[in-house]
Amino acid sequence: MDTHNLKQRGRSTYNEAEVLTLADNDDDYYKEKEHAAAVAAVNTTRGTYTSSGIFEEPHFSGKSHGVTAVKTYGAYPALTVDSVDEDDSLTDFSAARLDAGVRGLLRSRDFVITLFLTLASLFTRLYKIGRRPNVTWDEAHFGKFGAYYINGTFYHDVHPPLAKMLVALAEVVAGHNGTFKFNSGKKYPSYVDYSSMRAQVALYGVALVPLAYLTCRHLHISRSMSTLAACFVLFDNALCVMSRFILLDEPLLFFTALTLWSATGFQHVNKHGREFTLHWWKWLVLTGFSLGCVMSSKWIGFFCVLMVGIATIDDLFRKFCDRMPWELYGRHWVARAVALILVPLVIYIACFWVHFQLLYRAGTGDHKLSAKFQAHLKGNRLNTQPYDVTYGAFIDLRAVFNGPGLLHSHVHRYPSGSRLQQVTCFPHRDNNNVWQLQKARGISANYTLDPIEFVQNGDIIQIVHNKTGAALRASKHVLAPLTTSHFEVAAENITDTSDAGLSNWRVEIVEQQYSGYRDKRVHAMTTMFRLRHQETGCLLRVGSRRLPEWGWRQSEITCLPDKSGKKDIRSKDVLWYVEHNRNKRMARDDLSKYVKSSFFVNMVQLNIEMAKTNNALWPDANKYSTLESRPLSWPFLIYPMRMVGWGDKSTKFYEIGNPLLWWASAIACIFYPFRLLCWLCCIRRQRPGWTVKGLLELWDNSKFLWGGWALHYIPFFLMGRVTYIHHYLPALYFGLLLLAYELDRFFVHWRRGRFLVPAAWVIGFVVGVVFLYFAPFTYGWDKPAKLLAGRRWLSTWNVYEDLNAL
């Protein structure tokens, strides 16, 4: 059915239901959309209502007037007139131009504007970027991590690896050899091209500005206000100063902006185009790719995943309510699962795989992972050690049960029970973890002169603490301090022959991970065994319970009763293995030949350790800090942050945003829910022009902006870790775009958009002037800070004097 056939019926307009009724003999899903488009073609001669209920007359300029293709299964389809170039007050971005891809962009004014914004962004981000020739703020961390990738040294950090690997890439391009240590405040040597490194990282911040413009065009924001939104990002001092150093924030912000751009682009194509075309798939997969990158840069990127996930559920729920055919509906679910779950997960895993491949040398962070992983690191002490365990060897004995660590003892005694020397499990390397394997009590031996004897399955041995000379012992007459159903394990220098049996233990091999079950010898790293007490038959065990202060919060060691002595207990809490084996009489071997390390196990364990380290970053309430701030203060810019020392002659950088932008965007974000509530009340009261269709259009065009702000800001109130003002920057990006959206809605509907362009120019000029006013903080100030006292707009700003932090 076409427009001509409709007009022949003697009417100038038809609603959607009438068109579908005329097409009731045609049940093809996509033909219904063509019928709805035909309705729009007829109704363009009559004009249309905007989302707020204001009627717009059609605009003609001698050009063909395109019609936006719409879906008829949508609950409230938008049948609107496409915007024309001559009238910037109409905010519908041409679907035909968007769908034309890169070529369509190059033929439009959007390309010219995007190019201009990119050049302006390059200037503001790169201007005097090498002014401070010293290691500045967190360059001491992330510059060093980048160098570790160059020299292959394994390290531990709280963030996923992608952004740090991009920093390493910048260092490689700049010609860095990985030898500079990036000590805080130290001047860069001549062989380190720090300006090139900073410039490469700054390019991620440069891209935020054109991405902001293109994102707003996806959201049907007018060209003038889209440009203004990009200027908001361009002229924010905090976003600018954070892009000028070797930090992770700019890659994070870039991938956050890329996710928003791709998600809004997919929403536009999904709403106005045909499903499952190549163009449709490109936007969907690009969204998944962006999600994978942002969550692989910092864990705050998972808020983007949540944002896109909520929008996806919203979209799929509407399709379900609109009775989409089940087969097609199922295809939508599969497409979302592949692109938005599988693709990001593959990217996240791939980043860790590359991380492990690049870091092949022992470093300060390798102890966070398993001994099996460490055995594969070049230079690690676990990599080169004797493979066979002998009598007289000095060993570190590790529990298979993950967490507690190594068998440990110290001079401190139990406050009750046997009151002997404590035996615990300690997670870190320490001299008190070293024990010597000796023959059973009563059997004399010279371990430096006698022939070498290997420890084997079924042997009766003593385990003697190297530092104190006390032997590991247990007794059925003394119960454990916490787990009172078990026996206490202690260490004692036994002299009474009647107590000789208390320190004897039988080795029971449970698993040979390399040589097979027929091998009876105990080997370092690969032999899992139990230690059964000879006299009582109990098994040496470690649990998850921690001793009180008198036990230094270390894990409790007990002896699990087994009266029969025949139970084949294989639980990890009673299994042990020799982690480190030292015997000068034995040749060292490369244990990486025998030890198997699972990539997925290592990745999961590393993520667990990252979470533990992150959760341990608690603020000290009794310690004054000019860096820390609480989330409540961020939107209102109450406590800016000094990034360097504040000496009169040093070059000073101050992380302070553009106050007008921060305060205005905070107001826009805070009052946005009230705007939705007001709209719902007006719908309930049936006020003219306030429709459900208009509310859905408002929600579709702004849900990513307000949702992104809320999801990147509100969760910080629930976190116990230390927080800084730069944690607000991702939320700020969404807030700035929401501010531009609200301004666009206001000026488009006020006096029919007559003042839209002038307003954009005036607002852009004002925020640009404020940016220049605070530019000394952004580009460096090497004079006394007292000279900038006039820029202290709030009494809490520590521009030239120290103030108490919130």
C-alpha positions in Angstrom: 0.0 0.0 0.0 1.5 3.4 -0.9 0.7 7.1 -0.2 -1.3 7.5 -3.4 -3.7 4.7 -2.5 -4.3 6.3 0.9 -5.1 9.7 -0.6 -7.5 8.1 -3.1 -9.7 7.2 -0.2 -10.6 10.8 0.2 -8.7 11.7 3.4 -5.5 13.6 4.1 -4.4 11.8 7.3 -4.7 8.4 8.7 -3.7 7.1 12.1 -1.6 4.0 12.4 -4.4 1.6 13.5 -6.4 2.5 10.3 -3.4 1.8 8.1 -2.8 -1.5 9.7 -6.5 -2.4 9.4 -6.3 -1.7 5.7 -3.3 -4.1 5.6 -5.0 -6.8 7.7 -4.6 -9.4 5.0 -0.8 -8.9 5.0 0.7 -10.4 8.1 4.3 -9.8 7.1 6.1 -8.1 10.0 8.2 -5.7 8.0 5.5 -4.7 5.6 3.6 -3.3 8.5 6.5 -0.9 9.1 6.3 0.2 5.4 2.5 0.9 6.0 3.3 3.1 9.0 5.9 5.0 7.0 3.2 5.6 4.4 1.1 7.2 7.1 4.0 9.5 8.0 4.3 10.4 4.3 0.7 11.6 4.2 0.8 13.3 7.6 3.9 15.4 6.6 1.5 17.6 4.7 -0.2 18.4 7.9 2.8 18.8 10.3 3.3 16.9 13.6 3.4 17.3 17.3 6.7 17.4 19.2 7.4 15.4 22.3 6.1 18.2 24.5 2.9 18.5 22.5 3.8 21.7 20.5 2.5 21.4 16.9 5.1 22.1 14.2 4.2 23.2 10.7 6.0 21.4 7.9 9.1 23.2 6.6 9.8 23.3 2.9 12.9 24.7 1.2 12.6 23.4 -2.4 14.2 20.1 -1.3 12.7 16.7 -1.1 11.3 16.3 2.3 12.4 12.9 3.7 10.3 10.7 6.0 11.8 9.0 9.0 11.1 5.2 8.8 9.5 4.0 12.0 8.5 0.7 13.5 4.8 -0.1 13.8 5.3 -2.6 16.6 6.5 0.2 19.0 3.9 1.1 21.7 4.0 4.7 20.7 5.8 5.2 17.3 7.3 8.5 16.4 5.9 9.6 13.0 7.7 12.9 12.6 9.2 15.1 9.9 12.9 15.0 9.3 14.8 18.1 10.1 16.0 20.3 7.3 19.4 22.0 7.2 17.9 25.5 7.1 16.1 25.1 10.5 18.2 24.0 13.4 15.3 24.2 15.8 14.0 20.9 14.6 15.9 18.2 16.5 15.3 15.0 14.6 18.6 13.8 13.2 18.2 12.4 9.7 18.1 8.7 9.8 19.0 8.5 6.2 22.2 10.5 6.8 23.1 8.5 9.9 22.6 5.2 8.1 24.8 6.4 5.3 27.8 5.9 7.6 31.1 7.6 7.1 30.3 8.8 3.6 27.1 10.4 4.7 29.0 12.1 7.6 31.6 13.5 5.2 29.0 15.1 3.0 27.3 16.9 6.0 27.9 19.9 8.1 28.5 17.5 11.0 31.8 16.6 9.5 33.0 20.2 9.4 31.8 20.7 13.0 33.4 17.5 14.2 36.7 18.4 12.5 36.7 21.9 14.1 35.9 20.5 17.6 38.7 17.9 17.2 41.3 20.5 16.3 40.2 22.7 19.2 40.4 19.7 21.5 43.9 18.9 20.3 45.0 22.4 21.1 43.6 22.5 24.6 44.9 19.1 25.6 48.4 19.3 24.0 49.2 22.9 24.8 52.4 23.0 26.9 52.0 19.4 27.8 55.6 19.0 28.7 55.8 22.0 30.9 56.5 20.1 34.2 59.5 17.8 33.6 58.9 15.8 36.7 57.0 12.7 37.5 53.6 14.1 38.4 51.0 12.6 40.7 50.0 9.1 39.7 52.5 9.0 36.9 54.6 7.4 39.6 52.3 4.4 39.5 51.0 4.1 36.0 54.2 5.2 34.2 56.0 2.5 36.2 53.4 -0.1 35.4 53.9 0.7 31.7 57.6 0.2 32.1 57.0 -3.2 33.7 55.3 -4.3 30.4 58.4 -3.3 28.5 60.9 -5.2 30.8 58.5 -8.0 31.5 58.4 -7.6 35.3 55.2 -9.0 36.9 53.4 -6.5 39.2 50.1 -6.3 41.1 47.5 -3.5 40.9 43.9 -3.0 41.6 42.9 -2.2 38.0 42.4 -4.5 35.0 45.3 -4.3 32.5 44.0 -2.7 29.3 44.5 1.0 30.1 48.0 0.2 31.6 48.9 -1.7 28.5 47.9 1.3 26.4 50.2 3.4 28.6 53.0 0.9 27.9 52.2 1.2 24.2 52.7 5.0 24.5 56.0 4.4 26.2 57.2 2.0 23.5 56.3 4.5 20.8 58.1 7.2 22.7 61.2 5.0 22.7 61.3 4.1 26.4 63.5 1.1 27.3 61.7 0.3 30.6 64.6 1.2 32.9 63.3 4.5 34.3 61.5 3.8 37.7 59.1 6.8 37.6 59.8 7.7 41.2 57.4 10.4 42.4 58.6 14.0 41.8 61.8 12.9 40.1 62.9 14.8 37.0 62.7 12.8 33.8 66.1 11.9 32.3 67.0 13.0 28.8 66.4 9.5 27.4 62.7 9.5 28.5 60.5 11.4 26.1 57.8 12.1 28.6 56.1 14.7 26.4 55.5 12.1 23.7 54.1 9.7 26.3 51.8 12.4 27.7 50.7 13.5 24.3 49.7 9.9 23.3 47.7 9.4 26.4 46.1 12.9 25.9 44.7 11.7 22.5 42.2 9.7 24.4 41.0 12.9 26.0 41.0 14.7 22.7 38.5 12.1 21.3 36.0 12.9 24.1 35.0 16.2 22.4 34.0 14.9 18.9 32.4 11.9 20.5 30.2 14.1 22.7 29.0 16.0 19.6 28.2 12.8 17.6 26.5 11.2 20.6 24.2 14.2 21.0 23.3 13.9 17.3 22.3 10.3 17.9 20.0 11.6 20.6 18.2 14.0 18.3 19.7 17.1 19.9 20.0 20.1 17.6 23.2 20.8 15.8 23.8 24.0 17.9 23.3 22.3 21.2 25.3 19.3 20.2 28.1 21.6 19.4 27.6 23.3 22.8 27.7 19.9 24.5 31.1 19.2 22.9 32.2 22.7 24.1 31.2 21.7 27.6 33.6 18.8 27.5 36.2 21.0 25.7 36.1 23.8 28.3 36.0 21.8 31.5 39.3 22.3 33.3 39.2 19.0 35.2 38.7 16.9 32.1 41.5 18.9 30.4 44.1 18.7 33.2 43.5 14.9 33.7 44.3 14.3 30.1 47.7 15.9 30.2 49.5 13.3 32.3 50.3 9.6 32.0 47.2 8.3 33.8 44.5 5.7 33.3 41.6 8.1 33.5 41.7 9.2 29.9 41.6 5.7 28.3 38.8 5.0 30.8 36.9 8.1 29.8 37.5 7.5 26.1 36.0 4.0 26.3 33.1 5.3 28.4 32.3 7.9 25.7 32.8 5.3 23.0 30.3 3.0 24.8 27.8 5.8 25.0 28.2 6.8 21.4 27.9 3.2 20.1 24.9 2.4 22.4 23.0 5.5 21.3 23.9 4.8 17.7 22.5 1.3 18.0 19.4 2.6 19.7 18.8 4.9 16.7 19.4 2.2 14.1 17.3 -0.3 16.1 14.5 2.2 16.3 14.5 3.6 12.8 16.2 0.9 10.7 15.8 -2.7 9.8 16.9 -5.4 12.2 19.8 -7.8 11.5 21.3 -5.9 8.6 25.0 -5.4 8.5 24.6 -1.8 9.6 22.5 -2.9 12.6 25.1 -5.6 13.6 28.0 -3.1 13.3 26.5 -0.8 15.9 25.5 -3.7 18.2 29.0 -5.3 18.1 30.7 -2.0 18.4 28.7 -1.5 21.6 29.9 -4.8 22.9 33.5 -4.1 21.9 33.3 -0.7 23.8 31.9 -2.4 26.9 34.8 -5.0 26.8 37.3 -2.2 26.6 35.9 0.0 29.3 35.5 -2.8 31.9 39.1 -3.9 31.0 40.4 -0.5 31.8 39.0 0.0 35.3 36.3 -1.8 37.2 34.2 1.4 37.2 33.6 0.4 33.6 31.1 -2.2 34.8 28.8 0.7 35.5 28.7 1.1 31.7 27.8 -2.5 31.4 24.9 -2.0 33.8 23.8 1.1 31.9 23.6 -0.8 28.6 22.1 -3.8 30.2 19.2 -1.8 31.7 18.6 -0.2 28.3 18.7 -3.6 26.6 16.2 -5.0 29.0 14.0 -2.0 28.4 14.1 -2.5 24.6 13.5 -6.3 24.8 10.6 -5.8 27.3 8.9 -3.4 24.8 9.3 -5.8 22.0 7.7 -8.5 24.2 4.8 -6.3 25.2 4.3 -5.4 21.5 3.8 -9.1 20.7 6.7 -9.4 18.4 6.8 -12.9 16.7 8.5 -15.4 19.0 11.1 -16.5 16.4 12.2 -12.9 15.8 12.1 -12.1 19.5 14.4 -15.0 20.2 16.8 -13.8 17.6 17.0 -10.5 19.4 17.8 -12.2 22.6 20.6 -14.3 21.0 22.0 -11.2 19.2 22.2 -9.3 22.5 23.7 -12.2 24.3 26.5 -12.6 21.7 27.3 -8.9 21.2 26.8 -7.6 24.7 27.8 -10.5 26.9 30.1 -12.8 24.9 32.1 -10.1 23.1 32.9 -8.0 26.2 33.8 -11.1 28.1 36.2 -12.3 25.4 37.9 -8.9 25.3 38.2 -8.9 29.1 39.7 -12.4 29.1 42.0 -11.5 26.2 43.4 -8.5 28.0 44.5 -10.7 30.9 45.9 -13.3 28.6 48.1 -10.6 27.0 48.9 -9.3 30.5 50.3 -12.7 31.5 52.2 -13.2 28.3 54.0 -9.9 28.6 54.9 -10.2 32.2 57.2 -13.2 32.4 59.8 -12.1 35.0 59.5 -12.3 38.8 58.4 -9.1 40.4 57.0 -7.5 43.6 53.5 -8.7 42.8 54.0 -12.3 41.9 53.3 -13.5 45.5 49.7 -12.6 45.0 49.2 -15.6 42.7 49.7 -19.3 43.2 53.0 -21.0 43.6 52.3 -22.8 40.3 52.1 -19.5 38.6 55.2 -18.3 40.2 57.1 -21.3 39.1 56.7 -20.2 35.5 58.2 -16.7 36.2 61.8 -16.2 35.2 63.9 -15.3 38.2 61.4 -16.4 40.8 62.8 -18.5 43.6 60.1 -21.2 43.0 61.3 -21.5 39.4 64.7 -22.8 40.2 64.9 -25.3 43.1 65.5 -29.1 43.6 62.6 -31.2 42.4 63.1 -34.1 44.8 62.6 -33.5 48.5 65.2 -35.1 50.8 65.8 -35.5 54.5 67.6 -32.5 55.8 66.0 -30.2 53.3 64.7 -26.8 54.4 61.2 -26.3 53.1 58.2 -24.0 53.0 55.0 -26.0 53.4 51.9 -24.5 51.8 48.3 -25.5 52.4 46.4 -26.5 49.3 43.3 -24.8 50.8 43.4 -21.3 49.2 43.9 -18.3 51.4 45.6 -19.3 54.7 49.1 -19.7 53.2 52.2 -21.3 54.6 52.9 -23.3 57.8 54.3 -20.8 60.3 55.5 -20.6 63.9 57.0 -18.0 66.1 58.2 -17.6 69.7 54.8 -16.5 71.0 52.9 -19.1 73.0 49.3 -20.1 73.3 47.7 -18.2 76.3 45.9 -21.4 77.4 46.0 -25.1 76.6 49.5 -26.5 76.2 51.0 -23.0 76.5 53.6 -24.1 73.9 54.9 -22.3 70.9 52.1 -21.3 68.5 51.8 -22.9 65.1 49.7 -21.0 62.5 49.3 -20.4 58.8 50.7 -17.1 57.4 49.9 -15.8 53.9 53.2 -14.0 53.2 56.8 -15.0 52.8 58.7 -14.9 56.1 61.7 -16.6 57.8 59.4 -18.2 60.3 57.8 -20.2 57.5 61.0 -22.4 57.1 61.0 -25.9 58.5 63.5 -28.8 58.2 62.5 -32.3 57.4 64.2 -34.8 59.8 63.9 -38.5 60.4 61.6 -39.8 63.1 62.3 -39.0 66.7 65.1 -41.3 68.0 66.8 -41.9 64.7 70.0 -40.0 64.4 71.3 -38.7 61.1 73.9 -36.4 59.7 72.2 -34.6 56.8 75.4 -33.0 55.5 77.5 -36.2 55.4 75.2 -39.2 55.2 74.0 -40.5 51.8 71.1 -38.5 50.4 67.7 -40.1 51.3 64.5 -39.1 49.6 61.3 -38.5 51.5 58.7 -41.1 50.3 55.1 -42.1 50.8 54.6 -43.7 54.2 57.8 -42.3 55.8 57.7 -41.2 59.4 59.2 -37.8 59.7 59.8 -34.9 62.0 59.1 -31.3 60.9 61.4 -28.9 62.9 61.1 -25.2 62.9 64.3 -23.7 61.5 64.4 -20.5 63.6 63.5 -21.9 67.0 64.4 -25.6 66.7 61.0 -26.6 68.0 59.4 -29.7 66.4 55.8 -29.8 65.2 53.6 -31.8 67.6 50.1 -32.7 68.6 48.4 -34.2 71.6 45.0 -35.7 72.1 45.0 -34.3 75.6 44.9 -30.6 74.5 42.1 -29.2 72.3 42.5 -26.5 69.7 41.8 -22.9 70.9 39.0 -22.2 68.5 37.9 -25.4 66.8 37.5 -27.3 70.1 36.5 -30.6 68.4 40.1 -30.8 67.0 43.4 -31.3 68.8 45.9 -28.4 69.3 49.0 -28.2 67.1 52.0 -26.6 68.7 55.8 -26.6 68.4 58.1 -27.8 71.2 61.7 -28.7 71.9 61.1 -32.2 73.1 63.6 -33.6 75.6 61.5 -36.2 77.5 61.7 -39.6 75.8 58.2 -40.4 76.8 56.9 -37.6 74.6 59.0 -38.6 71.6 56.0 -39.9 69.6 54.2 -36.5 69.8 56.4 -35.1 67.1 56.3 -37.9 64.6 54.2 -37.6 61.4 53.5 -40.0 58.6 53.6 -38.8 55.0 50.6 -39.9 52.9 50.8 -39.0 49.2 47.3 -38.2 47.8 48.2 -37.0 44.3 51.2 -36.8 42.0 50.4 -34.0 39.5 53.3 -34.7 37.1 54.9 -38.1 37.7 51.8 -40.3 38.3 50.5 -42.3 41.2 53.3 -45.0 40.9 55.9 -42.5 42.0 56.4 -42.8 45.8 58.8 -39.8 46.2 57.7 -36.4 47.5 58.5 -33.7 44.9 58.4 -30.0 45.2 55.3 -28.3 44.0 53.7 -31.3 42.3 53.1 -33.8 45.2 50.0 -33.3 47.3 50.1 -35.2 50.7 48.6 -35.5 54.1 50.5 -35.4 57.4 49.0 -37.9 59.8 50.1 -37.7 63.5 51.6 -41.1 64.4 50.3 -41.3 68.0 46.8 -39.9 67.6 46.1 -40.6 64.0 44.8 -37.1 63.5 45.5 -35.1 60.3 47.3 -31.7 60.2 44.6 -29.3 59.1 44.1 -25.6 58.3 40.8 -23.8 58.3 39.4 -20.4 57.6 39.1 -19.3 61.2 41.6 -16.7 62.4 43.2 -16.5 65.9 42.5 -13.4 68.1 45.1 -10.7 68.7 47.3 -13.0 70.7 47.7 -15.1 67.6 48.3 -12.1 65.3 45.1 -12.7 63.4 46.8 -15.7 61.6 44.9 -18.8 60.5 44.4 -21.6 63.1 46.2 -24.9 62.6 44.5 -27.9 64.2 44.7 -31.7 64.1 41.6 -33.4 62.7 40.8 -36.5 64.7 40.6 -39.8 62.8 40.6 -42.6 65.3 40.6 -45.4 62.8 43.5 -43.9 60.9 42.1 -45.3 57.7 39.9 -42.5 56.3 40.9 -41.4 52.8 40.2 -37.8 53.5 41.0 -35.6 50.4 39.6 -32.3 51.3 41.9 -29.4 50.6 42.1 -28.3 54.3 44.2 -31.4 55.1 46.4 -31.4 51.9 49.8 -29.8 51.8 52.7 -29.5 49.3 56.3 -28.3 49.4 56.4 -24.9 47.9 60.0 -24.1 48.3 62.8 -26.8 48.6 66.3 -25.9 49.6 69.2 -28.4 49.9 72.7 -27.4 48.9 73.5 -31.1 48.1 70.9 -31.2 45.4 71.1 -29.7 42.0 68.5 -27.0 41.1 66.0 -27.7 38.4 63.6 -25.7 36.3 60.2 -26.5 37.9 58.3 -24.9 35.0 58.9 -28.3 33.3 56.9 -30.1 35.9 54.3 -27.6 37.1 51.1 -26.9 35.1 49.5 -23.5 35.5 46.0 -22.8 34.4 45.4 -19.4 32.7 41.8 -19.3 33.8 42.6 -20.2 37.4 45.3 -17.5 37.4 43.0 -14.9 36.0 40.2 -15.6 38.5 42.7 -15.6 41.4 44.2 -12.3 40.2 40.8 -10.7 40.0 40.1 -11.9 43.6 43.4 -10.4 44.7 42.6 -7.2 42.9 39.3 -7.0 44.8 41.0 -7.6 48.1 43.5 -4.9 47.5 40.8 -2.5 46.4 38.7 -3.1 49.4 41.7 -2.6 51.7 42.1 1.1 50.4 40.3 2.5 53.4 40.6 6.2 54.3 42.2 7.2 57.6 39.6 9.4 59.3 42.3 10.7 61.7 44.8 11.7 59.0 44.6 15.0 57.2 44.7 14.7 53.4 44.5 17.3 50.7 43.7 14.6 48.1 40.7 12.7 49.4 37.1 13.8 49.2 33.7 12.3 49.7 31.1 11.7 46.9 28.6 14.2 48.3 31.0 17.1 47.6 31.9 16.2 44.0 29.0 17.6 41.9 29.2 20.9 43.7 33.0 21.1 43.3 33.5 21.7 47.1 36.9 20.2 47.4 39.2 20.5 44.4 42.5 18.5 44.6 46.1 19.6 44.5 47.9 17.2 42.1 51.5 18.2 43.1 53.5 20.0 45.8 52.5 23.6 46.4 55.8 25.3 46.7 56.0 28.9 45.4 58.6 28.1 42.7 57.2 24.7 41.7 54.8 24.2 38.8 51.5 23.6 40.3 48.4 21.8 38.9 45.0 21.9 40.5 42.3 19.5 39.7 39.4 21.9 39.6 36.5 21.8 37.1 34.7 24.6 35.3 32.5 25.7 38.2 29.6 26.8 36.0 29.5 23.5 34.2 29.8 21.4 37.3 27.1 23.3 39.2 24.7 23.5 36.2 25.1 19.8 35.3 24.5 18.9 38.9 21.3 20.8 39.0 20.2 19.2 35.7 20.9 15.7 36.9 19.3 16.2 40.3 16.1 17.6 38.9 15.8 15.2 36.0 13.8 12.6 38.0 11.4 15.4 39.1 10.9 16.3 35.5 9.8 12.7 34.8 7.6 12.7 37.8 6.0 16.0 36.7 5.3 14.5 33.3 3.6 11.5 34.8 1.4 13.7 36.9 0.4 15.8 33.9 -0.4 12.6 32.0 -2.5 11.4 35.0 -4.3 14.7 35.0 -4.8 14.5 31.2 -3.3 17.9 30.6 -3.2 18.7 26.8 0.2 18.1 25.1 1.5 15.8 27.9 1.3 12.3 26.4 2.7 8.9 27.1 4.3 9.1 23.6 6.1 12.3 24.5 7.3 10.8 27.8 8.7 7.7 26.0 10.5 9.9 23.5 12.0 12.0 26.4 13.1 8.8 28.1 14.6 7.2 25.0 16.6 10.3 24.2 17.9 10.9 27.7 17.9 7.6 29.6 21.6 6.9 28.7 22.6 10.4 29.9 20.9 10.5 33.3 21.3 6.8 33.8 25.0 7.0 33.0 25.4 9.8 35.5 23.5 8.1 38.2 25.2 4.7 37.8 28.7 6.3 37.7 28.0 8.4 40.8 25.5 6.9 43.3 27.4 3.6 43.9 30.4 5.6 45.4 28.2 6.3 48.4 28.1 2.6 49.1 31.9 2.1 48.8 34.1 2.1 51.9 37.3 2.6 50.0 39.2 5.9 49.7 37.7 8.2 47.1 39.0 11.2 45.1 37.3 13.9 43.0 38.6 12.4 39.7 36.3 9.4 40.4 33.5 11.8 39.4 34.8 12.5 35.9 32.9 9.6 34.1 29.7 10.8 35.7 30.5 14.4 34.8 30.7 13.4 31.1 27.2 12.1 31.2 26.0 15.1 33.2 27.4 17.6 30.8 25.6 16.0 27.9 22.4 15.8 29.9 22.8 19.6 30.6 23.0 20.2 26.8 20.0 18.0 26.2 17.9 19.9 28.7 19.0 23.3 27.3 18.1 22.0 23.8 14.6 20.9 24.9 14.0 24.3 26.6 15.2 26.5 23.7 13.6 24.4 21.0 10.2 24.7 22.6 10.6 28.3 23.8 9.5 30.7 21.1 9.7 27.9 18.5 13.5 27.7 18.7 14.0 31.3 17.7 16.8 31.8 20.3 18.4 28.4 20.1 21.5 29.4 18.1 22.1 32.7 19.9 21.7 30.9 23.3 24.3 28.3 22.2 26.8 31.0 21.2 26.3 33.0 24.5 26.5 30.0 26.8 29.6 28.6 24.9 31.3 32.0 25.1 30.7 32.2 28.9 32.0 28.7 29.7 35.0 29.4 27.5 35.8 32.5 29.4 35.5 30.7 32.7 37.8 28.0 31.3 40.4 30.5 30.5 40.0 32.2 33.9 41.0 28.9 35.6 43.5 27.9 33.0 46.5 28.6 35.2 45.4 25.6 37.3 45.1 23.5 34.2 48.3 24.4 32.3 50.6 24.9 35.4 51.3 27.9 37.6 55.0 28.4 38.6 54.4 31.5 40.7 53.2 31.8 44.3 49.6 30.5 44.6 48.7 33.5 46.6 48.5 35.4 43.4 45.5 33.3 42.4 43.5 34.2 45.5 40.8 35.8 43.4 40.0 32.4 41.8 39.0 31.0 45.2 35.2 31.1 44.7 34.4 28.9 47.6 36.0 29.0 51.1 36.7 25.3 50.9 39.0 25.7 47.9 42.6 25.2 49.1 44.1 27.5 46.4 46.8 29.0 48.5 46.3 27.6 52.1 45.7 24.2 53.6 42.2 23.4 54.6 40.6 20.4 56.3 39.3 17.9 53.9 35.7 16.7 54.0 
